[in-house]
Amino acid sequence: MVSDSAIATVAALMVTASLPFYLYGAWVMIDAETVTWDLLVYHLKIIVPGLVLTTVPVASWMVPRLLDQLTGVAVLHALLGLQAYALLVFALTGIVRILQVKREADLYDDPDQEIDIDELHPNMSAWRGRLRAGVFGYVLFWLLAWLLGLYRFGIRYVLG
């Protein structure tokens, strides 16, 4: 049987490995003057591996063990992580509308069009604002949960 410490180490490494995907994905979007379909697809190709690297250990190892570890730090860690995912869902409510409008503009059929997505719909800036707020919140709470998770890992498996 694999030790709890080994699984915790793999989980910590997987979640930590997702950070560069998030940072680079954010940089790609921040650095762009115009967000085109190609840029959006490129961005998603960057951040999806980060989401997978975080979600797999959370769903398969951390959540099932939470009730066995109900300390103040564990509960705070779980709440920060839950808030991160709630803000991710909020961001997705923006991206869904953005993708619907892009579909109506036939950007799926002709993805090489160089169109500023703000010109596609009058509510686009509001949806992009929702997307940005959700993504910013996700990253902020993800970082807080990650730091607290590293603290918990250190106390339990390195120092303990």
C-alpha positions as CSV (number, residue, x, y, z in Angstrom):
1,M,0.0,0.0,0.0
2,V,1.2,3.5,-0.8
3,S,1.8,5.6,2.2
4,D,-0.3,8.6,3.1
5,S,2.9,10.7,2.9
6,A,3.7,9.6,-0.6
7,I,0.2,10.4,-1.8
8,A,0.3,13.8,-0.1
9,T,3.6,14.5,-1.8
10,V,2.2,13.6,-5.3
11,A,-0.9,15.7,-4.6
12,A,1.2,18.7,-3.5
13,L,3.4,18.4,-6.5
14,M,0.5,18.1,-8.9
15,V,-1.2,21.2,-7.4
16,T,2.0,23.1,-7.4
17,A,2.7,22.1,-11.0
18,S,-0.5,23.8,-12.1
19,L,0.7,27.3,-11.0
20,P,2.9,27.9,-14.1
21,F,-0.1,27.0,-16.3
22,Y,-2.2,29.6,-14.5
23,L,0.4,32.3,-14.6
24,Y,1.3,31.8,-18.2
25,G,-2.4,31.6,-19.2
26,A,-3.0,34.9,-17.4
27,W,0.0,36.5,-19.0
28,V,-1.2,35.5,-22.5
29,M,-4.5,37.2,-22.0
30,I,-3.1,40.3,-20.2
31,D,-0.4,40.8,-22.9
32,A,-2.9,40.7,-25.8
33,E,-4.2,43.9,-27.3
34,T,-7.1,42.2,-29.0
35,V,-8.6,38.9,-27.8
36,T,-9.3,36.8,-30.9
37,W,-10.7,33.3,-31.1
38,D,-7.2,31.8,-31.8
39,L,-5.9,33.6,-28.7
40,L,-8.8,32.3,-26.6
41,V,-8.3,28.7,-27.8
42,Y,-4.6,29.0,-27.1
43,H,-5.3,30.3,-23.6
44,L,-7.7,27.5,-22.9
45,K,-5.1,25.0,-24.0
46,I,-2.7,26.4,-21.4
47,I,-5.1,26.6,-18.4
48,V,-7.0,23.3,-18.8
49,P,-3.9,21.2,-17.9
50,G,-3.5,23.5,-14.8
51,L,-7.2,22.9,-13.9
52,V,-6.7,19.1,-14.3
53,L,-3.5,19.1,-12.2
54,T,-5.4,20.9,-9.4
55,T,-8.8,19.2,-9.7
56,V,-7.6,15.5,-9.8
57,P,-5.9,15.5,-6.4
58,V,-8.7,17.6,-4.9
59,A,-11.5,15.4,-6.1
60,S,-9.7,12.1,-5.7
61,W,-7.7,12.5,-2.5
62,M,-8.4,15.7,-0.6
63,V,-12.2,15.9,-0.5
64,P,-12.7,12.3,0.5
65,R,-10.3,12.7,3.5
66,L,-11.7,16.0,4.7
67,L,-14.1,14.7,7.3
68,D,-11.3,12.7,8.9
69,Q,-9.3,15.9,9.4
70,L,-11.7,18.5,10.7
71,T,-9.2,20.9,12.3
72,G,-9.4,24.7,11.9
73,V,-6.7,24.8,9.3
74,A,-8.2,22.0,7.3
75,V,-11.6,23.6,7.3
76,L,-10.1,27.0,6.3
77,H,-8.1,25.2,3.5
78,A,-11.3,23.5,2.3
79,L,-13.3,26.8,2.4
80,L,-10.6,28.7,0.4
81,G,-10.5,25.9,-2.2
82,L,-14.3,25.8,-2.3
83,Q,-14.4,29.6,-2.8
84,A,-11.9,29.3,-5.6
85,Y,-14.1,26.8,-7.5
86,A,-17.2,28.9,-6.8
87,L,-15.5,31.8,-8.5
88,L,-14.4,29.5,-11.4
89,V,-18.1,28.7,-11.9
90,F,-18.9,32.4,-11.9
91,A,-16.2,32.9,-14.5
92,L,-17.7,30.1,-16.6
93,T,-21.0,31.9,-16.6
94,G,-19.3,34.7,-18.5
95,I,-17.4,32.5,-20.9
96,V,-20.5,30.5,-21.8
97,R,-22.2,33.7,-23.1
98,I,-19.0,34.8,-24.8
99,L,-18.7,31.5,-26.6
100,Q,-22.4,31.6,-27.7
101,V,-21.9,35.0,-29.3
102,K,-18.7,33.8,-31.0
103,R,-20.7,30.8,-32.4
104,E,-23.4,33.1,-33.7
105,A,-20.6,35.2,-35.4
106,D,-19.4,32.0,-37.1
107,L,-16.0,32.1,-35.5
108,Y,-16.1,28.4,-35.1
109,D,-16.3,27.9,-38.9
110,D,-13.7,30.6,-39.6
111,P,-11.4,30.7,-36.6
112,D,-8.8,32.7,-38.4
113,Q,-10.8,35.9,-38.3
114,E,-9.1,38.7,-36.5
115,I,-12.1,40.2,-34.7
116,D,-12.1,42.1,-31.4
117,I,-14.7,40.1,-29.4
118,D,-16.0,43.3,-27.7
119,E,-17.5,44.3,-31.1
120,L,-19.6,41.1,-31.3
121,H,-22.3,42.0,-28.7
122,P,-23.3,45.0,-26.6
123,N,-23.0,42.9,-23.3
124,M,-19.7,41.5,-24.2
125,S,-17.7,43.8,-21.9
126,A,-20.0,42.8,-19.0
127,W,-19.5,39.1,-19.7
128,R,-15.8,39.7,-20.0
129,G,-15.9,41.5,-16.7
130,R,-17.6,38.6,-15.0
131,L,-15.0,36.3,-16.6
132,R,-12.2,38.5,-15.3
133,A,-13.6,38.8,-11.8
134,G,-14.2,35.1,-11.6
135,V,-10.8,34.2,-12.9
136,F,-9.1,36.8,-10.6
137,G,-11.0,35.4,-7.6
138,Y,-10.2,31.9,-8.6
139,V,-6.5,32.6,-8.8
140,L,-6.5,34.6,-5.5
141,F,-8.3,31.9,-3.5
142,W,-6.4,29.2,-5.3
143,L,-3.1,30.8,-4.1
144,L,-4.4,31.2,-0.6
145,A,-5.6,27.6,-0.5
146,W,-2.3,26.4,-2.0
147,L,-0.2,28.3,0.5
148,L,-2.3,26.9,3.4
149,G,-2.1,23.5,1.8
150,L,1.7,23.7,1.7
151,Y,1.7,24.8,5.4
152,R,-0.5,21.8,6.3
153,F,1.7,19.5,4.3
154,G,4.8,20.8,6.1
155,I,3.3,20.5,9.5
156,R,1.9,17.0,8.9
157,Y,4.4,15.3,6.7
158,V,7.7,17.2,7.0
159,L,7.8,18.4,10.6
160,G,5.3,15.9,12.0
